[in-house]
Amino acid sequence: MKNIFLVGFMGAGKTTVGRILARKLGYRYCDADKVIETKAGKTVSEIFSSHGELRFRDLESETLGSLAGKEKQVIATGGGAVVREENLRAMKKGGVTIYLKAPMSVIWERVRHSKTRPLLNVDDPFNAADELLQKRAPFYETADITIDTENLTPEEAASEIMKKLGI
């Protein structure tokens, strides 16, 4: 199999489920945001504040294009990766896309105390995040497979992905 790209909103479980899934499959785990941070020599938050979201999205597109050319990886993408058509094309060409879905109430409980999520650094973070989730949902729903993580442990979510992939 090629690659498995995990897509979904921040806090949906991409990082945690991705690590477990990679271990179970014997695949390499890759966090696209961490690759970007290494390449840029800055955190995602620092890139956003010093260069803006557009520059971050450009780095994200370069990174996903590069990762899509490899094989046997579980790749946790950034929450906004799906918004760019070129990213969706690269992911579809490079493997299978899995949407890890969770309602805003669950996501909020998981991310509300995070200091490393630049899109939450606003006056009303809950409503801003909810609005962003609504905008991105149609893009997430283009994934090959959807897994609702609301009532699943990360281990169960990884097993469910394997089941849906027939592994």
Buried (B, 14 or more C-beta within 10 A) or exposed (E): EBBBBBBBBBBBBBBBBBBBBBEBBEBBBBBBBBBBBEEBEBBBBBBBEEBEEEEBBEBBBEBBBBBBEBEBBBBBBBBBBBBBEEBBEBBBEBBBBBBBBBEBEBBBEBBEEEEEBBBBEEEEBBEBBBEBBEEBBEBBEEBBBBBBBEEBEBEBBBBBBBEBBEE
